Each structure stands twice: as structure tokens, then as C-alpha cells.
């Protein structure tokens, strides 16, 4: 009996992770890009429901899921804000660590490195 090569199983596993024509990760990245486009264009969240955008989506990949205006202004925006907060916190910790790395033990002065 014929057995499928290992790369067939990998392809099946990869396909199982897909939502529409995008993987779950690709869908999240796509949603973040949609949020950035709406923000940079100063567009309302309802932009995603406009007929020309829906028609373009149908032409490119009919099974792709455009985020709803509620998802865009809710979950997706909250995720982006949380990621930005985490990045800012990490940068602040890194900058504080570098600025206060050495201390003069005799006078209690702090020097930047």
C-alpha cells in the first residue's frame, strides 16, 4: 500500500491551521494591517463594510474574512494597544537599566553608561 511522504502530512497540518485562505497568524497580521490603514487614513471603522472594499476582497480571495467594524474597534484595537504598551514598557525598562548601570558607592552618585 502506498504511504504519503512526510511533507504531505505537513501540508495537511498547515492547511488545518487556515481560516479561509489565510492561516490564523496571517489573519491576525491582516487585521492589524487593516487597523493601521484605517488609523493612518483617519477612516471610520465602518470603512471595512464599504461595498468597493467588499468587492475587492471577493476578487482577491473570496473566503478571506474582513474584520467587522466592531472587531476592528474592539478586540483588534485592544490587542494593538496591549502590544504597544508592552513594547513601551520593555523600552522603558531597557533605557532605565542602561542609564543607571553604574553607581559611585562613595558619594551615592549615579552615572550613565
Backbone as numpy.savetxt, mean C-alpha at the origin, in Angstrom:
# Nx Ny Nz CAx CAy CAz Cx Cy Cz
1.28 -43.11 -14.83 0.44 -41.93 -14.83 1.33 -40.68 -14.83
0.91 -39.67 -15.56 1.67 -38.43 -15.69 1.48 -37.56 -14.47
2.61 -37.01 -13.93 2.54 -36.08 -12.81 2.96 -34.70 -13.28
2.27 -33.70 -12.78 2.58 -32.32 -13.15 3.91 -31.92 -12.53
4.75 -31.20 -13.29 6.00 -30.70 -12.74 5.72 -29.74 -11.58
6.71 -29.54 -10.70 6.51 -28.67 -9.53 6.07 -27.25 -9.88
6.56 -26.71 -11.00 6.18 -25.33 -11.33 4.70 -25.20 -11.64
4.02 -26.30 -12.04 2.57 -26.26 -12.24 1.87 -26.02 -10.91
2.32 -26.70 -9.88 1.73 -26.54 -8.55 1.95 -25.12 -8.04
3.13 -24.56 -8.32 3.39 -23.19 -7.90 2.47 -22.22 -8.62
2.24 -22.45 -9.89 1.34 -21.59 -10.66 -0.08 -21.67 -10.10
-0.53 -22.89 -9.73 -1.86 -23.05 -9.15 -1.96 -22.32 -7.81
-0.92 -22.41 -6.99 -0.92 -21.73 -5.69 -0.95 -20.22 -5.90
-0.21 -19.74 -6.90 -0.20 -18.31 -7.20 -1.58 -17.85 -7.67
-2.23 -18.64 -8.51 -3.55 -18.29 -9.01 -4.58 -18.27 -7.88
-4.41 -19.13 -6.90 -5.35 -19.17 -5.78 -5.28 -17.90 -4.94
-4.14 -17.20 -4.96 -3.98 -15.97 -4.19 -4.57 -14.76 -4.91
-5.09 -14.94 -6.09 -5.58 -13.83 -6.88 -7.01 -13.46 -6.53
-7.28 -12.16 -6.50 -8.63 -11.65 -6.47 -8.78 -10.99 -7.82
-9.69 -11.41 -8.61 -9.85 -10.93 -9.98 -8.56 -11.20 -10.76
-8.07 -10.24 -11.52 -6.84 -10.46 -12.28 -5.61 -9.99 -11.52
-5.78 -9.61 -10.26 -4.67 -9.17 -9.42 -4.51 -10.09 -8.22
-3.28 -10.23 -7.75 -3.08 -10.96 -6.50 -3.60 -10.07 -5.37
-3.71 -10.61 -4.18 -4.16 -9.84 -3.04 -3.23 -8.65 -2.79
-1.91 -8.89 -2.87 -0.93 -7.81 -2.68 -1.06 -6.77 -3.79
-1.22 -7.22 -5.03 -1.38 -6.29 -6.14 -2.65 -5.45 -5.97
-3.72 -6.06 -5.47 -4.97 -5.33 -5.24 -4.76 -4.25 -4.19
-4.05 -4.58 -3.10 -3.77 -3.57 -2.06 -2.92 -2.44 -2.62
-1.89 -2.77 -3.41 -1.05 -1.75 -4.04 -1.88 -0.88 -4.98
-2.77 -1.51 -5.75 -3.64 -0.79 -6.67 -4.53 0.18 -5.90
-5.09 -0.27 -4.78 -5.95 0.59 -3.97 -5.17 1.79 -3.43
-3.92 1.56 -3.01 -3.09 2.67 -2.52 -2.81 3.67 -3.64
-2.56 3.16 -4.85 -2.32 4.05 -6.00 -3.58 4.84 -6.34
-4.75 4.21 -6.22 -6.01 4.92 -6.47 -6.18 6.04 -5.44
-5.87 5.75 -4.17 -5.96 6.77 -3.12 -5.01 7.92 -3.41
-3.78 7.61 -3.83 -2.81 8.65 -4.16 -3.30 9.51 -5.33
-3.87 8.87 -6.35 -4.37 9.61 -7.52 -5.50 10.55 -7.12
-6.41 10.05 -6.29 -7.53 10.88 -5.83 -7.00 12.06 -5.02
-6.06 11.80 -4.12 -5.51 12.86 -3.27 -4.73 13.88 -4.09
-3.85 13.41 -4.97 -3.03 14.33 -5.77 -3.87 15.16 -6.73
-4.95 14.55 -7.23 -5.83 15.26 -8.16 -6.89 16.09 -7.45
-6.87 16.05 -6.11 -7.87 16.76 -5.32 -9.28 16.37 -5.77
-9.47 15.07 -5.97 -10.74 14.54 -6.46 -11.57 14.01 -5.30
-12.88 13.98 -5.45 -13.71 13.37 -4.41 -13.57 11.85 -4.48
-13.84 11.19 -3.35 -13.77 9.74 -3.33 -14.75 9.11 -4.32
-15.82 9.81 -4.65 -16.81 9.28 -5.60 -16.25 9.19 -7.02
-15.05 9.71 -7.24 -14.39 9.62 -8.54 -14.35 8.19 -9.06
-14.17 7.23 -8.16 -14.04 5.83 -8.57 -15.32 5.27 -9.17
-16.44 5.95 -8.96 -17.71 5.47 -9.49 -18.06 6.10 -10.85
-17.23 7.00 -11.34 -17.53 7.67 -12.61 -17.53 6.68 -13.78
-18.46 6.87 -14.69 -18.63 5.96 -15.83 -17.36 5.81 -16.68
-16.63 6.89 -17.01 -15.42 6.71 -17.84 -14.36 5.83 -17.15
-14.21 5.97 -15.85 -13.25 5.13 -15.13 -13.72 3.67 -15.12
-15.01 3.47 -14.92 -15.56 2.12 -14.94 -15.39 1.49 -16.33
-15.57 2.29 -17.38 -15.40 1.79 -18.75 -13.95 1.43 -19.02
-13.01 2.26 -18.53 -11.58 1.96 -18.70 -11.23 0.67 -17.98
-11.76 0.48 -16.79 -11.53 -0.75 -16.03 -12.05 -1.95 -16.80
-13.22 -1.84 -17.38 -13.80 -2.94 -18.17 -12.91 -3.29 -19.36
-12.33 -2.27 -19.97 -11.48 -2.48 -21.14 -10.16 -3.15 -20.76
-9.56 -2.71 -19.66 -8.24 -3.23 -19.26 -8.32 -4.60 -18.60
-9.16 -4.73 -17.62 -9.28 -5.99 -16.88 -10.66 -6.03 -16.24
-11.63 -6.62 -16.92 -13.01 -6.59 -16.43 -13.21 -7.14 -15.02
-12.35 -8.05 -14.60 -12.56 -8.64 -13.28 -11.83 -7.90 -12.16
-11.08 -6.83 -12.49 -10.41 -6.07 -11.43 -11.48 -5.37 -10.58
-11.20 -5.27 -9.30 -12.14 -4.64 -8.38 -11.67 -3.23 -8.04
-12.41 -2.24 -8.53 -12.12 -0.87 -8.12 -12.66 -0.69 -6.71
-11.93 0.00 -5.86 -12.45 0.21 -4.51 -13.66 1.13 -4.56
-14.59 0.92 -3.66 -15.74 1.82 -3.56 -15.30 3.13 -2.93
-16.12 4.15 -3.05 -15.77 5.44 -2.44 -15.69 5.29 -0.93
-16.53 4.42 -0.35 -16.50 4.21 1.10 -15.22 3.50 1.52
-14.80 2.50 0.74 -13.54 1.79 1.06 -12.36 2.73 0.91
-12.39 3.56 -0.13 -11.30 4.49 -0.39 -11.16 5.51 0.74
-12.28 6.04 1.21 -12.25 7.04 2.28 -12.25 6.43 3.67
-12.34 5.12 3.75 -12.35 4.44 5.04 -11.14 3.58 5.24
-11.29 2.28 4.95 -10.24 1.30 5.20 -8.92 1.65 4.52
-8.96 2.01 3.25 -7.74 2.27 2.49 -7.03 3.52 3.02
-7.80 4.57 3.29 -7.23 5.79 3.86 -6.66 5.53 5.25
-7.37 4.77 6.06 -6.88 4.43 7.41 -5.58 3.63 7.34
-5.51 2.66 6.41 -4.28 1.87 6.24 -3.11 2.77 5.84
-3.36 3.70 4.92 -2.29 4.60 4.46 -1.84 5.52 5.60
-2.79 6.00 6.40 -2.44 6.87 7.53 -1.63 6.10 8.57
-2.01 4.87 8.85 -1.27 4.05 9.82 0.15 3.78 9.33
0.29 3.49 8.04 1.62 3.24 7.47 2.48 4.51 7.53
1.87 5.67 7.24 2.61 6.93 7.30 3.04 7.25 8.74
2.15 6.97 9.70 2.49 7.19 11.12 3.65 6.29 11.54
3.61 5.03 11.14 4.67 4.09 11.51 6.00 4.52 10.89
5.96 4.98 9.65 7.18 5.44 8.99 7.73 6.69 9.67
6.86 7.62 10.03 7.29 8.84 10.70 7.89 8.52 12.08
7.25 7.60 12.80 7.78 7.19 14.11 9.16 6.56 13.98
9.34 5.71 12.97 10.63 5.07 12.76 11.70 6.10 12.42
11.35 7.08 11.58 12.31 8.14 11.22 12.67 8.98 12.43
11.68 9.27 13.26 11.94 10.06 14.46 12.84 9.30 15.43
12.57 8.02 15.63 13.44 7.22 16.51 14.86 7.16 15.96
14.99 6.98 14.64 16.31 6.90 14.03 17.05 8.24 14.17
16.35 9.34 13.97 17.02 10.64 14.07 17.38 10.97 15.52
16.56 10.60 16.47 16.88 10.82 17.88 18.07 9.98 18.30
18.11 8.75 17.83 19.22 7.86 18.17 20.55 8.43 17.67
20.57 8.92 16.44 21.79 9.47 15.85 22.21 10.77 16.51
21.24 11.61 16.93 21.57 12.91 17.51 22.09 12.80 18.93
21.70 11.74 19.63 22.09 11.62 21.03 22.91 10.37 21.29
23.74 10.03 20.35 24.52 8.80 20.47 25.66 8.93 21.48
26.26 10.13 21.63 27.39 10.29 22.56 27.01 11.26 23.67
27.54 11.03 24.81 27.29 11.92 25.95 28.61 12.15 26.68
28.85 13.41 27.11 30.04 13.73 27.88 29.71 13.44 29.34
30.27 12.39 29.89 29.93 11.95 31.24 30.40 12.92 32.32
31.40 13.76 32.05 31.91 14.66 33.09 31.06 15.92 33.24
30.45 16.38 32.16 29.66 17.61 32.25 28.18 17.40 31.93
27.80 16.19 31.61 26.40 15.91 31.30 25.94 16.51 29.98
26.89 16.90 29.12 26.50 17.47 27.84 26.23 16.37 26.82
25.35 16.65 25.91 25.04 15.69 24.85 25.54 16.28 23.53
26.25 15.47 22.79 26.79 15.89 21.50 26.16 15.07 20.39
25.96 15.72 19.28 25.48 14.97 18.11 26.64 14.29 17.43
26.31 13.19 16.75 27.34 12.44 16.01 27.26 12.75 14.54
